[in-house]
Amino acid sequence: MNSHNIPRRRWLLSCLFFISLLGCKQNEYKSYSNTAEEDAAAYKRIEIAKLKIGLLLPEIQNGDLITRVGNDYTSQSLRTLNTQDTRYSHVGLASIENDSLFVYHALGGEWNPDEKIKREPLQAFADPTDNNAIGVFRLDLPRVQKAKIISLAKAEYLIGTTFDMRFDLATDDKMYCAEYISKMIERGTHPALHFDIHTLGHVTFIGVDDIFLHAKCKEIVQLQY
């Protein structure tokens, strides 16, 4: 291990431990009163972002990966678990069902009290009130394999698989976001598509960027709010 990586690795391990203890709860910020101008600017930014998300809907295909980064402390901390690209802290799988687009993703903490895998519309997943940016990435895979990946993801949703607060890749009954998506892709492809795995102390994990930076994954768009 290079000596200049030691501080970063210690920080990453501490960050993972800290998030686990928090239960992925949002940090409590001190509230400040905004001026009317600031409130109006924030409202306008959010409304413009919602319009852009709506315009993005037709560009998303079945099986695309949807990434996001929240504007809360936990999301900002989780980004540091990425080893190469820290733009995003969370990832989900797009599924077009009838005329609607849903995102399947594993989420814990106060945003999802029962901690079960979520299925929600893109507009909710990408909500600009709580997020700063989203990204769309496309796997270079046959449609039949993408359909298999989605089918597997839906199965985990239907059985109520819960969020893994221990970030333990060895268990399948609980999964965190990057684990959920990577395992569905690995199980749904033949030959199996594998992702880089990292070890920090006794913790083995996969980062969100290990998925969207994969050679078989192409960036389609990044939308910053």
C-alpha positions in Angstrom: 0.0 0.0 0.0 1.3 3.4 -0.9 2.0 5.6 2.2 0.0 8.5 0.7 -3.1 6.3 0.6 -3.0 5.5 4.3 -4.7 8.6 5.6 -7.5 8.3 3.0 -8.1 4.7 3.8 -8.2 5.4 7.5 -10.7 8.2 6.8 -12.8 5.9 4.6 -13.0 3.2 7.3 -13.9 5.8 9.9 -16.5 7.2 7.6 -18.1 3.8 7.0 -18.1 3.1 10.7 -19.6 6.5 11.5 -22.4 6.1 9.0 -23.2 2.6 10.3 -23.5 4.0 13.8 -25.8 6.8 12.7 -28.1 4.4 10.9 -27.7 6.6 7.8 -29.6 9.4 9.6 -29.4 12.9 8.3 -27.1 15.3 10.1 -29.0 18.0 12.0 -28.1 21.4 10.6 -28.7 24.6 12.4 -31.5 26.4 10.6 -31.2 29.9 9.4 -33.8 32.3 8.1 -33.6 32.9 4.4 -34.5 36.2 2.8 -37.5 36.4 0.5 -35.0 36.7 -2.4 -33.2 33.5 -1.4 -36.4 31.6 -1.0 -37.5 32.7 -4.4 -34.2 31.7 -6.0 -34.3 28.3 -4.3 -37.9 27.7 -5.5 -37.0 28.7 -9.1 -34.0 26.4 -9.0 -36.1 23.5 -7.9 -38.8 24.1 -10.4 -36.3 24.3 -13.3 -34.7 21.1 -12.1 -38.1 19.3 -12.1 -38.7 20.4 -15.6 -35.2 19.1 -16.7 -35.9 15.8 -15.0 -39.2 15.5 -16.9 -37.4 16.2 -20.2 -34.9 13.5 -19.3 -37.5 10.8 -19.0 -37.7 9.8 -22.7 -33.9 9.4 -22.8 -33.8 6.7 -20.2 -34.0 3.1 -21.2 -35.0 -0.1 -19.4 -32.0 -1.3 -17.3 -30.2 2.0 -17.1 -28.4 2.9 -13.9 -29.6 6.1 -12.2 -27.1 7.7 -9.8 -27.7 10.7 -7.5 -26.0 12.7 -4.8 -28.0 14.1 -1.9 -27.6 17.6 -0.4 -27.3 16.1 3.2 -24.3 15.3 5.3 -24.7 11.5 5.0 -24.7 11.6 1.2 -21.6 13.8 1.2 -19.9 11.4 3.5 -20.8 8.4 1.4 -19.3 9.9 -1.7 -15.8 9.5 0.0 -16.3 5.7 -0.1 -15.8 6.0 -3.9 -12.1 5.4 -4.8 -12.0 7.2 -8.2 -15.1 9.3 -8.9 -16.9 11.0 -6.0 -19.7 12.7 -8.0 -22.4 10.3 -6.8 -23.3 8.6 -3.5 -26.3 6.4 -4.5 -27.3 4.2 -7.4 -30.6 2.6 -8.6 -31.9 0.6 -11.5 -34.4 2.0 -14.0 -37.4 -0.1 -15.0 -40.0 1.0 -17.5 -43.4 -0.4 -16.4 -46.3 0.4 -18.7 -46.0 4.1 -19.3 -44.1 4.9 -16.1 -40.4 4.9 -15.1 -39.5 3.5 -11.7 -36.1 3.2 -9.9 -35.3 0.2 -7.7 -32.8 1.0 -5.0 -31.7 0.0 -1.5 -32.0 2.7 1.1 -31.7 2.9 4.8 -32.1 5.5 7.5 -34.8 8.0 8.2 -35.7 8.4 4.5 -36.9 4.7 4.5 -37.9 3.6 8.0 -38.7 0.0 7.1 -35.4 -0.2 5.3 -36.9 -2.4 2.5 -35.8 -2.0 -1.1 -37.6 0.9 -2.7 -39.5 1.2 -6.0 -40.3 4.8 -6.7 -40.8 7.1 -9.7 -37.8 8.9 -11.2 -39.1 12.2 -10.1 -39.1 11.1 -6.4 -35.7 9.4 -6.7 -34.2 12.5 -8.3 -36.1 15.1 -6.2 -34.1 18.3 -6.4 -35.4 19.3 -3.0 -33.1 16.7 -1.5 -30.5 16.1 -4.2 -27.8 18.1 -6.1 -27.4 16.0 -9.2 -28.3 12.8 -11.0 -26.6 10.7 -13.6 -27.7 8.2 -16.2 -25.5 5.3 -17.2 -26.1 2.6 -19.7 -24.9 -1.0 -19.6 -23.6 -2.4 -22.8 -25.6 -5.6 -22.5 -28.2 -7.5 -24.6 -31.8 -6.7 -23.8 -32.4 -10.2 -22.6 -29.8 -9.7 -19.9 -31.1 -6.3 -18.9 -34.5 -7.9 -18.6 -33.1 -10.6 -16.3 -31.3 -8.0 -14.1 -34.6 -6.1 -13.7 -36.5 -9.3 -12.9 -33.9 -10.2 -10.2 -34.1 -6.7 -8.8 -37.9 -6.8 -8.6 -37.7 -10.2 -6.9 -35.6 -8.7 -4.1 -38.1 -5.8 -3.8 -41.1 -8.2 -3.6 -39.6 -10.4 -0.8 -38.7 -7.2 1.1 -34.9 -7.4 1.3 -33.7 -4.8 3.7 -30.8 -2.4 3.9 -27.5 -3.7 5.1 -26.3 -1.3 7.8 -23.1 -3.5 8.3 -22.1 -3.0 4.6 -21.4 -6.7 4.5 -21.0 -8.1 1.0 -21.0 -11.7 2.2 -24.7 -11.7 3.2 -27.5 -11.7 0.7 -30.5 -11.2 3.0 -29.6 -7.5 3.5 -27.9 -5.2 0.9 -26.8 -1.7 0.6 -27.2 0.3 -2.6 -24.1 -0.6 -4.5 -24.2 -4.2 -3.3 -27.8 -4.6 -4.5 -27.2 -3.2 -8.0 -23.9 -5.0 -8.5 -25.2 -8.4 -7.4 -28.3 -8.1 -9.6 -26.0 -7.3 -12.6 -23.6 -10.1 -11.7 -26.5 -12.7 -11.4 -28.3 -11.5 -14.5 -25.3 -11.7 -16.9 -23.6 -14.6 -18.5 -20.7 -14.6 -18.4 -21.1 -12.8 -15.1 -20.1 -9.1 -15.1 -17.8 -8.5 -12.0 -17.0 -5.3 -10.2 -13.9 -4.2 -8.3 -14.1 -4.9 -4.5 -12.1 -3.0 -1.9 -11.0 -3.9 1.6 -10.6 -1.5 4.5 -9.5 -3.2 7.6 -12.0 -6.1 8.1 -14.6 -4.4 5.9 -15.0 -5.5 2.2 -17.1 -3.2 0.1 -18.0 -2.0 -3.4 -18.4 1.7 -4.1 -21.0 3.3 -6.3 -18.2 4.4 -8.7 -17.1 0.8 -9.1 -20.4 0.3 -10.9 -20.7 3.3 -13.1 -17.0 3.4 -14.1 -17.1 -0.2 -15.3 -15.9 -0.7 -18.9 -19.3 -2.0 -19.8 -21.0 1.1 -18.5 -21.4 4.3 -20.5 -22.3 7.7 -19.2 -25.4 9.1 -20.9 -26.0 12.3 -19.0 -25.2 14.2 -15.9 -27.8 16.7 -14.6 -26.8 19.1 -11.9 -29.4 21.2 -10.2 
